[in-house]
Amino acid sequence: MSYVEIPGAKVPIRMWTDPASVEDVALQQLRNVATLPWIKGLAVMPDVHYGKGATVGSVIAMQGAVCPAAVGVDIGCGMSAVKTSLTANDLPGDLSRLRSKIEQTIPVGRGMHDDPVDPGRLHGFGTAGWDDFWGRFDGVADAVKFREGRAHKQMGTLGAGNHLCELCTDSEGAVWLMLHSGSRNIGKELAEHHIGVAQKLPHNQGLVDRDLAVFVSDTPQMAAYRNDLYWAQEYAKYNRAIMMALLKDVVRKEFKKAKPTFEPEISCHHNYVAEERYEGMDLLVTRKGAIRAGSGEYGIIPGSMGTSSYIVKGLGNEKAFNSASHGAGRRMSRNAAKRRFTVRDLEEQTRGVECRKDAGVLDEIPAAYKNIDQVMAQQRDLVEVVAKLKQFICVKG
């Protein structure tokens, strides 16, 4: 489909979904965002749903301003995927050993490494820029400095919720590695610190929603936020790269005979800010649960723990600010999913997938998410499909 426009106070709201299918609270959030004086455009992806701070699946283009709560607390959260030389024929009948090796190597949930991962010891990992990256930690907000040790130990860890580490096959039988994670606790603490700062600024008093507090250009608060934001986005990218290197090492050890090789990594943020130019204006584009889909750019759009995921190539649709959805999108809250479904439902919906099937991940049940194939059909003018993947192992925290 192409988009549907609904009126907004300062800009129209372009929606790549049927507005009638979007819950009222999410529509109100979008209308609120459209009232901001700095806004130049608002695009809404088909995985849209209510989110803390701002609607998940929204792309907010502003001039001279950025809204930290709209970026969200998991700064730089995103996906990475790698195609391997392995095929479905190389896989063992029992996948439980492989899953447990992954879980022993990559800490999940609140877990962290006992000692920080040394990237110099990882197979083929490029360490140029690593020391400079950590050197720049001295320049982030003082409020989080005491977390440095924890930030080192959480580098290369998965986290919980919808974060995942999967092994999948594509329609031709090739095995792919895929993971979803962000900037861990350090990103959260930086985000919460800056959201608190923004909400106290004089120009943010009397807003329709205090989550819409912004930083404006040429102020020390904006400079401090952008410094920390870009550092956290880099942390998230490194976090995924280190996990992918650890995952490749597990695969090398478990499939020694097959001597697996790996294609270049595809990596994309879906909670972040980028400086981009549209219609002759330099804008700050916030993607909250949306990926960049510029012409020819690769992206990853996952389903849920029992459904397909997609590797895509962007079509460069400027009406959507070169964006696409970040996944299927939830169709019910975590609490609603826990109330509605049972562990037996989870077992049924994840049949054929080696994964956790207990009450601790019930809120991640596939039926709590929208139909990924329908979401993909709604954004045919945003991306083209390169590969359709189906997981056979899914690790969650």
GUTINU-618968 format. One record per residue: residue in three letters; x negated, y negated, z negated of N, C-alpha, C in turn. Coordinates in steps of 0.2 Angstrom, whole numbers, plus 5000, padded with zeros to 4 digits. Each point is the difference from the previous one (the first is absolute). Example, Ala and Ser with C-alpha at 12.3 -4.5 7.8 and 13.67 -1.06 7.14 Angstrom:
BEGIN
ALA493450284961500449945000499649945000
SER500249955004499649944999500449954997
//
This chain:
BEGIN
MET499650065000500449945000499649945000
SER500249945002499749944999500349974993
TYR499849944999500249984993500749965001
VAL500350004994500649964999499949944995
GLU500249945002499949944996500549984996
ILE499949994993500549974996499849934997
PRO500449964999499849934998499650004994
GLY499549964999499749984994499949934999
ALA499949974994500049934999499549965004
LYS499350025000499549975004499850035007
VAL500150075000499850045006500650065000
PRO500150025007500450065000499750064998
ILE500450054997499750064998500050055005
ARG499550025003500050055006499950074997
MET500550055001500150064997500050065005
TRP499550044999499950065005500450064997
THR500649984997500550054998500749974999
ASP500550044999500749975000500049974993
PRO500249935000500049974993500550034996
ALA500650035002500550034996499750064996
SER499450035003499750064996499649984994
VAL499949935000499549984995500449984993
GLU499750024994500449994994500049924999
ASP500549984997500249934998499449964997
VAL499750044995499449974996499449985004
ALA499950055005499449995005500249945005
LEU500650005002500249945005500049934996
GLN500150004993500049944997499349984999
GLN499550054999499349994999499849965007
LEU500250035005499849975007500249935001
ARG500649994998500349935000499649954996
ASN499850034994499749954996499349995003
VAL499650045003499449995003500149955005
ALA500550005004500149965006500249934998
THR500049994993500149934998499449964998
LEU499450045000499449974998499749945005
PRO499849944998499949955005499450025004
TRP499650044999499450025004500150055005
ILE500650035000500150065004500149985007
LYS499650045004500149995008500350065003
GLY500150064997500350065003500150054995
LEU500550045001500150064996500350065004
ALA499650055000500250065004500150064995
VAL500550045001500250054996499950075003
MET499750054998499850065003500650054998
PRO500150065004500550044999500050044993
ASP499450004997500050044993500149954995
VAL500449955001500149954995500450024994
HIS499849984994500450014994499849954995
TYR500450004994499849954995499450024997
GLY499649954998499350014997499949954995
LYS499650024995499849954995499649945003
GLY500249944999499649945002500349985007
ALA500050055005500349985006500250075004
THR500449995005500350065003499450045003
VAL500150074999499550045003500250015008
GLY499549995004500250005007500149935003
SER499749954997500149935002499349985002
VAL500049955005499449975003500249934999
ILE499649964996500149934998499549965003
ALA500149955005499549965003500149934997
MET499549984996500049934998499449965002
GLN500149935000499549955001499849974994
GLY499350014998499749974995500350024993
ALA500350065000500250034993500050075000
VAL499950034994500150085000500350014993
CYS500450055000500450024994499750074997
PRO499749994995499750064997500450064998
ALA500649984998500550064998500350035006
ALA500049975006500250035006499450055003
VAL499449994998499550045002500150074996
GLY500249994994500150054995499450024996
VAL500150044995499450024996499550055002
ASP500250045005499550045003499749975006
ILE499649954999499749975006499650045004
GLY500150005006499650045005500250075001
CYS500650024997500250075000500150015008
GLY499850065001500150025007499850085002
MET499950015006499950075002499450015004
SER499750065000499450025004500250075003
ALA499750015006500150075003499450015004
VAL499950075001499450025004500250075003
LYS499950005007500250065003499350055000
THR500150064999499550054999499950055006
SER499550035000499950055006500450074998
LEU500250004994500450064997500750015004
THR500250065000500750015003500450044995
ALA500650015001500550044996499750074999
ASN499750035005499750065000499450014995
ASP499749954998499550004995500250014993
LEU500749994999500249994993500150074997
PRO499950004993500150064997500850014998
GLY500150074999500850014999500249974993
ASP499550004995500249974994499649934999
LEU500449955000499749935000499949974993
SER500250044995500049984993499249984998
ARG499650045002499349994998499749935003
LEU500249995006499849945003500349944997
ARG500650004998500349954996499749994994
SER499850054996499749994993499349975001
LYS499750025005499349975001500049935002
ILE500649975003500149935001500149974994
GLU500550034996500249974993499450004995
GLN499550045001499450004996499549955002
THR500049985006499649955003500249935000
ILE500649995001500349935000500549994994
PRO499849964995500449994994500749975002
VAL500550024997500749985002500349974994
GLY500649975001500449974994499549944997
ARG500050004994499649954996499250035000
GLY499950055002499350035000499549965003
MET499450014998499449965003499450055000
HIS499549985004499450045000499649994993
ASP499750054998499650004994499449955001
ASP499750005005499549955002500249975007
PRO499849945001500249975006499750045006
VAL500350015006499850035006499449965003
ASP499550035001499449975004500150015007
PRO500249955004500150015007499450025004
GLY499449994997499450025004499950085000
ARG500450034996500050075000500650045004
LEU500449955003500550035004499850015007
HIS500250055003499850025007500249945005
GLY499549975003500149955005500349944998
PHE500149984994500349944997499649945001
GLY500249955004499649945001500049964993
THR499449994997500049964994499849935001
ALA499949985006499949935001500649954998
GLY499849954996500549964997500350024993
TRP499850064998500350034994499749964994
ASP499449995000499749964994500349925000
ASP500049985006500349935001500750004997
PHE500450055002500750004998500050004992
TRP499750044997500050004992499749944997
GLY499549975004499749944998500549944999
ARG500550005005500549955000500550014995
PHE500050064996500550004994499849954995
ASP499449975000499949954995500449945002
GLY500249995006500449945002500850014999
VAL500250064998500850004999500249984993
ALA500649994999500349974994499750034993
ASP499849964996499750024993500550054997
ALA500749995001500450044996500050075001
VAL499750025006499950075001499350035000
LYS499549964998499350025000499950064996
PHE500350004994499950064995500250075003
ARG500349995006500350075003499550025005
GLU499449975001499550025005499850085000
GLY499950024994499850074999500650055002
ARG500649984999500550045002500150005008
ALA499949945002500149995008499550045003
HIS499450014998499550045003500250084999
LYS500350024995500250074999500650025004
GLN500449945001500650025004499949995007
MET499449985003499950005007499950075002
GLY500550025005500050075003500550044996
THR500649974998500550034996500749985003
LEU500550054999500650005004500549954997
GLY500150014993500649974997500650045000
ALA500649974999500650044999500549975005
GLY500750024999500549975004500050035007
ASN500149955005500050035006499350015004
HIS499549994996499350015002499950085002
LEU499750015005499950075002499450025003
CYS499850065000499450035004500350065003
GLU500050005007500350055004499550035005
LEU500150075001499850035006500650015005
CYS499949995006500650005005499750035006
THR500550035004499950025007500449955005
ASP499749995005500449965005500450055005
SER500349985005500450045004499650055004
GLU499449985001499550055004499650054995
GLY500249994994499650054995499449974997
ALA499849945002499449974997500149984992
VAL499550014996500149994993499749934999
TRP500449964996499949934998499949994993
LEU499649964997500049984993500349935000
MET500449994994500349945000500149984992
LEU499949944999500149974993500349934999
HIS500349994995500449944998499849984993
SER499649945000499949974993499849935001
GLY499849964994499949935001499449984995
SER500149954997499549974996500050024992
ARG500450054999500050034993500149954995
ASN499850014994500249954994499749935001
ILE499450005003499749935000500449965005
GLY500350025005500449965005500649984996
LYS500350044996500649994996499949944995
GLU499450014997499949954995499849935003
LEU499750005005499849945004500749965002
ALA500450055003500749975003500449974994
GLU500050044995500449974994499849944997
HIS499349995000499749944997500249945005
HIS499950015006500249945005500749995000
ILE500450055000500849995000500149954994
GLY499750024994500249964994499749935001
VAL499449995003499849935001500549965005
ALA500250035005500449975005500749984997
GLN500350044996500649994997500049944995
LYS499449984998500049944995499849935004
LEU499950015006499849945004500649955001
PRO499949935000500649965000500450015006
HIS499750015006500450005006500550065000
ASN499950054996500350065000500650004995
GLN500149954996500649994995500649995004
GLY500650044998500649995003500150045006
LEU499650055001500150045006500650054999
VAL500350025006500650044999499850074997
ASP499450025001499750064997499349994998
ARG499850014994499449984998499450055003
ASP500250055003499650045004499749975006
LEU500449945002499849975006499449944999
ALA499850004994499449954999499550015005
VAL499749955002499550005005499449964998
PHE499450025003499449955000500049965007
VAL499849944999500049965006499349985002
SER499849995007499449995002499649944997
ASP499450015000499549944997500249994993
THR500150054996500050004993499550054997
PRO499849994994499550054997500450064999
GLN500650004998500450064998500050055007
MET500249965006500050045006499350035001
ALA499549965000499350035001499850064996
ALA500249994993499950064996500450065002
TYR500649995001500450065002499850035007
ARG499849965005499850035006499350044999
ASN499649974996499450034998500150074997
ASP500450014995500250064997500450055004
LEU500449975004500550045005499550035005
TYR499649975003499650035005499550054997
TRP499749994994499650054997500450064998
ALA500649994998500450064998500250045006
GLN500249965006500150045006499450045002
GLU499449974999499450045002499950064995
TYR500249994994499950064995500550055003
ALA500649995002500550055002499750035006
LYS499749975005499750035006499550054998
TYR499549974995499550054998500350064996
ASN500549994996500350054996500250065005
ARG500449985005500250055005499450035004
ALA499549965002499450035003499750054996
ILE499949994994499650044995500450074999
MET500749994999500450065000500050045006
MET500049975006500050035006499350045001
ALA499549974998499350035000500050074995
LEU500349994994500150054995500450065003
LEU500549985004500550055003499650045005
LYS499749965004499650035006499550054997
ASP499749994994499550044997500350074998
VAL500649994997500450064998500250045006
VAL500249975006500150045006499450035003
ARG499449975000499450035002499950064996
LYS500050004994499850054996500550065000
GLU500749995001500550055000500050035007
PHE499849975005500050025007499350005003
LYS499550034996499350005003500050035007
LYS500350065001499950045006500249965006
ALA500649964999500249965006499649945001
LYS499649984996499649945001500449945002
PRO500449974996500549955002499649945002
THR500349965005499749935001500649964999
PHE499949935000500549954998500049945005
GLU500649985003500049945004500049944996
PRO499949945003499949944996500749994996
GLU499949974994500549994995500549945003
ILE500650014999500549955001500249984993
SER500049934999500249974993500449945001
CYS500550004996500449935001500349994993
HIS500049934998500349984994500849995002
HIS500450014994500749975001500349964995
ASN499549984995500249954995499449955000
TYR500149945004499449965001500149945003
VAL499549955000500149945004499549995005
ALA500149975006499549995005500249935003
GLU499449975002500149945004500150015007
GLU500549985003500250015007500349945003
ARG500050005007500249945003500650025005
TYR500549964999500650015004500349935002
GLU500250005007500349945002499649934999
GLY499350015000499549954999500049984993
MET500250044995500049984993499550054996
ASP499649984996499650054996500450014994
LEU500250074999500550024995499750054995
LEU500250014994499850054995500650055001
VAL499950065002500550055001499950054995
THR500650014996500050054995500450065002
ARG499750065000500450065002500150044993
LYS500650004998500250044994500350065002
GLY499750065001500250065002500149995008
ALA499549985003500049995008499350015002
ILE499950035006499350005002499949955006
ARG499449985002499949965006500050055006
ALA500349985005500150045006499949965006
GLY499449965000499849975006499950045006
SER499949975006500050045006499450055000
GLY500150075000499550055000499750024994
GLU500249964994499850024993500350064998
TYR499650054997500350064997500349984993
GLY500550044998500350004994500250064998
ILE500350014993500250064997500749984997
ILE500550045002500749994997500250074997
PRO499950014993500250074997500750004999
GLY500250075000500750014997500050014993
SER500350064998499950024992499750065000
MET500050034994499650064998500350065004
GLY500550005004500350065003500149985007
THR499949945003500249995007499349975004
SER500249995006499449985005499749934998
SER499449995002499749935000499849995007
TYR499849945002499849985007499449965000
ILE499650015005499449965002500249965005
VAL500049935000500349965005499449955003
LYS500249975006499649955003500549945000
GLY499849944998500449945000500149985007
LEU500649965001500249985007499949925000
GLY499849974994499949935000500649965001
ASN500550014996500649965001500049944995
GLU499949945003499949944996500649984996
LYS500650025002500649994997500050034993
ALA499750054999499950044994499349984997
PHE499749955002499349984998499650065000
ASN500050045006499650055001500050054994
SER500650024998500150054994500450065002
ALA500050054995500550055001500150034993
SER500450054999500250024993499450044997
HIS500050014993499450034997500250074998
GLY500650025002500250074998500750015001
ALA500350054997500850015001500449944996
GLY499749994994500449954995500550044996
ARG500049984994500550034995500749995002
ARG500450054999500749985000500450004994
MET499650024994500349994994499449994995
SER500149984994499549984995499750074997
ARG499449994997499750064997500550034994
ASN500349964996500550024995500650035003
ALA500249975006500650035003499950075003
ALA499450015002499750075003500050054994
LYS499749984995500050044994500650034997
ARG500549955001500750024997500450045005
ARG499849995006500450045006499850075001
PHE499350005000499750075003499750044994
THR500050065002499750054995499350035003
VAL499650034996499450035002500250065006
ARG500550034999500250055006500149965006
ASP500349945000500149965006499349985003
LEU499549994996499349985002499750065003
GLU500150064997499750065003500350015007
GLU500649995000500450015007499749955005
GLN499949944998499849955005499350005002
THR499650034996499350015001499850075002
ARG500450045002499950075002499550005006
GLY499550044999499450005005499549964999
VAL500049954994499549964999499750024993
GLU499350005000499750024994499949944996
CYS500449994995500049934996500350024993
ARG500049944996500350014993500850005001
LYS500350044996500750015001500350004993
ASP499949944996500250004993500349934999
ALA500349994994500449944999499649945000
GLY499450014999499549945000500049965007
VAL500250045005500049965007500750005003
LEU500550014996500750015003500249935003
ASP499749954998500249935003499749995007
GLU499550055002499750005006500450055005
ILE500550034998500450045004500149975007
PRO500050045006500149975006500749975001
ALA500550024997500749975001500049934996
ALA499549994996500049934998499849955005
TYR499750025005499849965006500450005006
LYS500049945004500450005006499750055005
ASN500450015005499850055005499449975005
ILE499450034999499449975004500150005007
ASP500450055003500150005007500449945003
GLN500549984995500549955002499649934999
VAL499650004995499649944999499549995006
MET499750055003499649995005500449985007
ALA500650035000500449985006500249925000
GLN500049984994500249935000499449955001
GLN499450025001499449965001499750025006
ARG500350025005499750025007499749945003
ASP500249944999499749945003499449984996
LEU499950034994499449984996499450045001
VAL500150075000499550055001500150055004
GLU499550045003500150065004499750064996
VAL500350055000499750064996499450035004
VAL499550014996499450045002500050074998
ALA500250014994500050074997500650014995
LYS500350055000500550024995499750054995
LEU500049994994499750054995500550034995
LYS499850064998500450034995499650034995
GLN500149984994499550024994500150084999
PHE499450034998500150074997499750004993
ILE499649954998499849994993500249924998
CYS500349994994500149934998499850004993
VAL499549964998499849994993500249934998
LYS500450004994500249944997499850004993
GLY500049944997499949994993500650004996
//
